[in-house]
Amino acid sequence: MSTNAKRRKLRVLFASSEAVPFAKTGGLGDVAGSLPRALKHAGARVAVILPKYASIPQEYKDQMRHVTEFYVPLAWRNEYCGIERLTLQDLDFYFIDNEAYFKRDGLYGYFDDGERFAFFAKAICEAIAKVPELECDVLHCNDWQTALSCVFLREFYQQVPQCANVKTVFTVHNVKFQGQYGDKMLDEVLGLGHIPAARDQLYCDRDSINFMKGALCYADALTTVSPSYAYELQMPFYGEGLDDIFRRRQGVLHGILNGIDQGIWNPSTDAMIPVNYTPKDLAGKAECKRALQEELGLAQDPTRPLVVSIGRLTDQKGLGLVRYAMEHLMQRGVQVAILGTGDKDHEDAFRYFDAKYGDQMCARIAFDNALSHRMYAGGDLLLMPSEFEPCGLSQMIAMRYGTLPVVRETGGLRDSVVPFNKYTGEGTGFSFANMNADEMADTLLGACEIFWTDPEAWHKLQLQAMDTDFSWRRAANDYMDIYHDLHPEIIRYNKRRDR
């Protein structure tokens, strides 16, 4: 340990393009709304920074307070940047305000997204340099929208005293979305065209640059959202063209399994389910199943296993396997309930199955948060046969409610679900290895056999699943270990106590 080491709270600036409850399109918003709070409990001084979107609910905009304003250099021009602050449940959120870039109906999907989030990334660096309360030891960036902060900080701000000792951590939530744009942006927006190292690291082909690639090359530490996904990213099949970089930087690549908010997802207190229950008394779960069967128009039969699937209806989620196996499952007397939206082909297919199989199958093509709570509580099994799954939250939530997951062994599904061992009784769910509909159906029906024939083993599995700790505390401590590895001169404020 350095003789100059000091015990103090490590300062973390958590940069994200979305965060619950202000803006959300996917899992990143949940992470940015929960992980920083857990980091604070683990002993860090944390602030979250994100764009001030027009879509942020007015009740939060009314609580924001203006901190300062300055201009952000983007190549040959300067763009206005306002900094707004809001404290919510003892956590500080800072908002980058620029109406030209962020006063729009949605978060993404605009022709100038590259420029919008290049501005956001540069504004983060300027804020660290110019706003005293945003000075930090670690800048934690997430996905391509904040990736360029790692590049800018190294290339433009090393001579700035407030930035010279800032270490960067970059988290990959989904490598499919990388932020690729034409190379004209190098000179016209990023101002990096004259720096050979930056050009080399950002180019992904002859005339395109890749924001995520830049962060993967420049960040001091890399993380992703499960240990298995960190391993998979080093393979061509999963790496989406960046596998060589993940292999090259595997020494600083860490896989940390996400958590869930166990206060929201708690069957003993959940106000959205008909009857609350605990591991010590699962009678309420049986009533939740009966109520769900009634609500969805399914036969109210406790002896039929009710399989639920909740999430986006896309090929990535393995819905093609479910469609192929549907007739076989119906013949065996299994009930299936689907909730979600996505590709029209899948939506139409499940509407067809709903019409065909009456009281055995229900498809709700919608986003319905309250219904998702009732389905987690009322289902017997959760089906999640994903082609790839960086982390996945549904399987963790399902286990919290005693609904056993049937998953394909990939990414976070492999790391979070312990497959049932019929000899020892160990396990928290069921799993299969290959993207094969017959293998999936065999595994699912094998789980149904346990449900039908061995209620004692089934009950034990439910208790083991419900007892699994998926809180953010463990993940936060893992991130704190990485932060302190980057700053050995700072003694950890709170000792780690979960090992």
Residue pairs with C-beta under 8 A, 6 or more apart in sequence:
1 488
1 491
2 488
2 489
4 489
5 488
5 489
5 490
5 491
6 489
6 490
6 491
7 490
7 491
7 492
7 493
8 490
8 491
8 493
9 43
9 44
9 45
9 493
10 43
10 44
10 45
10 137
10 138
10 480
10 483
10 484
10 487
10 490
10 492
10 493
11 44
11 45
11 135
11 136
11 137
11 138
12 36
12 39
12 44
12 45
12 46
12 47
12 136
12 137
12 138
12 140
12 483
13 46
13 47
13 49
13 124
13 128
13 134
13 136
13 138
13 139
13 140
14 32
14 35
14 36
14 39
14 46
14 47
14 48
14 49
14 140
14 142
15 48
15 49
15 50
15 121
15 124
15 139
15 140
15 141
15 142
15 146
15 149
16 28
16 29
16 31
16 32
16 48
16 49
16 50
16 142
16 143
16 145
16 146
17 23
17 28
17 50
17 51
17 107
17 108
17 117
17 120
17 142
17 143
17 145
17 146
18 24
18 25
18 26
18 28
18 29
18 32
18 50
18 107
19 29
19 32
19 33
19 48
19 50
19 93
20 29
20 30
20 32
20 33
20 34
21 33
21 57
21 60
21 88
22 50
22 53
22 56
22 57
22 60
22 93
23 29
23 50
23 51
23 53
23 55
23 56
23 107
24 30
24 33
25 107
25 108
26 174
27 173
27 258
27 391
27 393
28 142
28 143
28 173
30 261
30 393
31 142
31 173
31 225
31 258
32 48
32 50
32 142
34 259
34 260
34 261
34 472
35 258
35 259
35 472
35 475
35 476
35 479
36 46
36 47
36 48
36 91
37 46
37 89
37 91
37 472
38 259
38 471
38 472
38 473
38 475
38 476
39 46
39 476
39 479
39 480
40 46
40 90
40 91
41 473
41 476
42 473
42 476
42 477
42 479
42 480
42 494
42 496
43 480
43 492
43 493
43 494
44 480
44 483
44 493
46 91
46 92
47 92
47 93
47 94
47 133
47 134
47 136
48 91
48 92
48 93
48 94
49 93
49 94
49 95
49 96
49 124
49 127
49 134
50 93
50 94
50 95
50 96
51 95
51 96
51 98
51 101
51 102
51 120
52 61
52 64
52 82
52 84
52 95
52 96
52 97
52 98
52 102
53 102
53 103
53 104
53 107
54 102
54 103
54 104
54 105
55 105
55 106
55 107
56 95
60 86
60 88
63 86
63 88
64 84
64 85
64 86
64 95
65 84
65 85
65 86
66 82
66 83
66 84
66 85
67 83
67 84
67 85
67 94
67 131
67 133
68 82
68 83
68 130
68 131
69 80
69 81
69 82
69 83
70 81
70 126
70 130
71 78
71 79
71 80
71 81
72 78
72 79
72 80
72 81
72 119
72 122
72 123
72 126
73 122
73 191
74 115
74 118
74 119
74 122
74 189
74 190
74 191
75 187
75 188
75 189
75 190
75 191
76 188
76 191
79 98
79 100
79 101
79 119
80 98
81 96
81 97
81 98
81 119
81 123
81 126
81 127
82 96
82 97
82 98
83 94
83 95
83 96
83 97
83 127
83 131
83 134
84 94
84 95
84 97
85 92
85 93
85 94
85 95
86 92
86 93
86 95
87 93
92 133
94 127
94 134
96 102
96 120
96 123
96 124
96 127
98 119
98 123
101 112
101 115
101 116
101 119
101 120
102 116
104 110
110 116
113 179
114 179
114 181
114 185
114 189
114 211
115 185
115 189
117 144
117 145
117 146
117 148
117 179
117 211
118 148
118 185
118 189
118 190
118 211
120 145
120 146
121 141
121 145
121 146
121 147
121 148
121 149
121 151
121 152
122 148
122 149
122 152
124 139
124 146
124 149
125 149
125 152
125 153
125 156
125 157
125 163
127 134
128 134
128 135
128 136
128 139
128 153
128 157
128 162
128 163
128 166
129 157
129 160
129 162
129 163
130 162
135 162
136 166
137 165
137 166
137 167
137 483
137 487
137 490
138 166
138 167
138 168
138 169
138 483
138 486
138 487
139 149
139 150
139 153
139 166
139 167
139 168
139 169
140 168
140 169
140 171
140 479
141 147
141 149
141 150
141 168
141 169
141 170
141 171
141 215
141 219
142 170
142 171
142 173
143 171
143 172
143 173
143 174
143 177
143 212
144 177
144 178
144 179
144 211
144 212
144 215
145 179
145 211
146 215
147 170
147 179
147 211
147 212
147 214
147 215
148 190
148 211
148 214
148 215
149 168
149 215
150 168
150 170
150 214
150 215
150 218
150 219
151 192
151 198
151 201
151 202
151 214
151 215
151 218
153 163
153 166
153 168
153 218
154 168
154 218
155 192
155 195
155 197
155 198
157 163
157 164
158 164
167 220
167 221
167 483
167 486
167 487
168 215
168 218
168 219
168 220
168 221
169 219
169 220
169 221
169 222
169 223
169 479
169 482
169 483
169 486
170 215
170 216
170 219
170 221
170 222
170 223
171 222
171 223
171 224
171 225
172 212
172 216
172 222
172 223
172 224
172 225
172 233
172 390
173 224
173 225
173 390
173 391
174 390
175 212
175 233
175 238
175 239
175 240
175 242
175 390
176 240
177 212
178 204
178 210
178 211
178 212
178 213
178 240
178 242
179 210
179 211
179 212
180 204
180 208
180 209
180 210
180 211
181 208
181 209
181 211
182 207
182 208
182 209
183 203
183 207
183 208
183 209
185 209
186 192
186 193
186 198
186 199
186 202
186 209
187 193
187 194
190 198
190 202
192 198
192 199
192 202
193 199
198 214
201 213
201 214
201 217
201 218
202 209
202 210
202 211
202 213
202 214
203 209
203 210
204 210
204 213
204 241
210 242
212 242
213 242
213 245
216 222
216 242
216 245
216 246
216 249
217 245
217 249
219 252
220 252
220 486
221 252
221 254
221 482
221 485
221 486
222 246
222 249
222 252
222 253
222 254
223 230
223 253
223 254
223 255
223 256
223 479
223 482
224 230
224 233
224 253
224 254
224 255
224 256
224 390
225 255
225 256
225 257
225 258
225 390
225 391
225 412
226 255
226 256
226 257
226 258
226 390
226 391
226 411
226 412
226 414
226 415
226 416
227 255
227 256
227 257
227 415
228 255
228 410
228 411
228 412
228 414
228 415
229 238
229 255
229 388
229 389
229 390
229 391
229 411
229 412
230 246
230 253
230 254
230 255
231 255
232 238
232 239
232 388
232 410
232 411
233 239
233 242
233 243
233 246
233 253
234 243
234 246
234 247
234 250
234 253
235 243
236 243
238 388
239 246
246 253
254 478
254 482
255 415
256 475
256 478
256 479
257 391
257 412
257 415
257 416
257 474
257 475
258 391
258 393
258 412
258 472
258 475
259 396
259 470
259 471
259 472
259 473
259 474
259 475
260 393
260 396
260 397
260 400
260 470
260 471
260 472
261 472
262 400
262 470
262 471
263 269
264 270
265 376
265 397
265 400
265 401
266 400
267 273
267 276
267 277
267 278
267 284
267 285
267 377
267 400
267 401
267 402
267 466
268 276
268 277
268 278
269 276
270 276
270 373
270 377
272 369
272 370
272 373
272 374
273 288
273 373
273 374
273 377
273 378
274 287
274 288
274 291
274 374
274 377
275 284
275 285
275 287
275 288
275 291
276 284
277 283
277 284
277 285
277 288
277 377
277 402
279 402
279 462
279 463
279 466
279 467
282 402
282 459
282 462
285 377
285 378
285 401
285 402
286 302
288 374
288 377
288 378
289 302
289 306
289 378
289 379
289 380
290 300
290 302
290 378
291 374
291 378
292 298
292 306
292 337
292 374
292 375
292 377
292 378
292 379
293 299
293 300
293 301
293 306
293 335
293 378
294 300
295 374
296 337
296 362
296 364
297 358
297 359
297 362
298 306
298 335
298 337
298 359
298 360
298 361
298 362
299 335
299 359
299 360
303 452
304 333
304 334
304 335
305 334
305 335
305 380
305 381
305 447
305 448
305 451
305 452
306 335
306 336
306 337
306 378
306 379
306 380
306 381
307 329
307 334
307 335
307 336
307 337
307 379
307 380
307 381
307 382
307 383
307 406
307 444
308 336
308 337
308 338
308 339
308 375
308 376
308 378
308 379
308 381
308 382
308 383
308 398
308 403
309 322
309 336
309 337
309 338
309 339
309 340
309 382
309 383
309 384
310 339
310 340
310 372
310 375
310 376
310 382
310 394
311 317
311 339
311 340
311 384
311 394
312 340
312 341
312 342
313 319
313 338
313 340
313 341
313 342
313 343
313 346
313 347
313 350
313 365
314 342
314 343
314 346
315 343
315 387
316 386
316 387
316 388
317 342
317 384
317 385
317 386
317 387
318 384
318 385
318 386
318 387
318 408
318 435
318 440
319 342
319 346
319 349
320 437
321 385
321 435
321 436
321 437
321 440
322 336
322 383
322 385
322 437
322 440
323 346
323 349
323 350
323 353
324 437
325 437
325 438
325 440
325 441
325 444
326 336
326 353
326 357
326 361
328 441
329 336
329 441
329 444
329 445
330 336
330 357
330 360
330 361
332 445
332 448
333 360
334 360
334 444
334 445
334 448
335 360
335 361
336 353
336 360
336 361
336 362
336 383
337 361
337 362
337 363
337 364
337 375
337 379
338 350
338 361
338 362
338 363
338 364
339 364
339 366
339 368
339 371
339 372
339 375
340 365
340 366
340 367
341 347
341 365
341 366
341 367
347 363
347 365
350 363
350 365
351 363
351 365
353 361
353 363
354 361
354 362
354 363
364 371
376 382
376 397
376 398
376 400
376 401
376 403
377 401
377 403
379 398
379 401
379 403
380 403
380 404
380 451
381 403
381 404
381 405
381 406
381 430
381 444
381 447
381 448
381 451
382 394
382 395
382 398
382 403
382 404
382 405
382 406
383 405
383 406
383 440
383 444
384 392
384 394
384 395
384 405
384 406
384 407
384 408
384 413
385 406
385 407
385 408
385 432
385 435
385 440
386 392
386 407
386 408
386 410
386 411
386 413
387 408
387 410
387 435
388 410
388 411
389 407
389 408
389 410
389 411
389 412
389 413
390 411
390 412
391 411
391 412
392 407
392 411
392 412
392 413
392 416
394 405
395 405
395 407
395 412
395 413
395 416
395 417
395 429
396 416
396 468
396 470
398 404
398 405
398 465
399 405
399 416
399 417
399 428
399 429
399 465
399 466
399 468
399 470
400 465
400 466
400 468
400 470
401 466
402 462
402 463
402 465
402 466
403 465
404 428
404 429
404 430
404 447
404 458
404 461
404 462
404 465
405 413
405 417
405 428
405 429
405 430
405 465
406 429
406 430
406 431
406 432
406 440
406 443
406 444
406 447
407 413
407 414
407 417
407 429
407 430
407 431
407 432
408 431
408 432
408 433
408 434
408 435
408 440
409 431
409 432
409 433
413 431
414 431
416 468
416 470
417 428
417 429
417 430
417 431
418 426
418 427
418 428
418 429
418 464
419 427
419 429
419 430
419 431
420 426
420 427
420 429
420 430
420 447
420 450
420 461
421 427
422 457
425 457
425 460
425 461
426 464
427 461
427 464
428 461
428 464
428 465
428 468
429 461
429 465
430 443
430 444
430 446
430 447
431 443
432 439
432 440
432 442
432 443
433 439
450 457
450 458
450 461
451 458
473 498
474 498
477 496
477 498
480 492
480 496
481 496
484 490
484 492
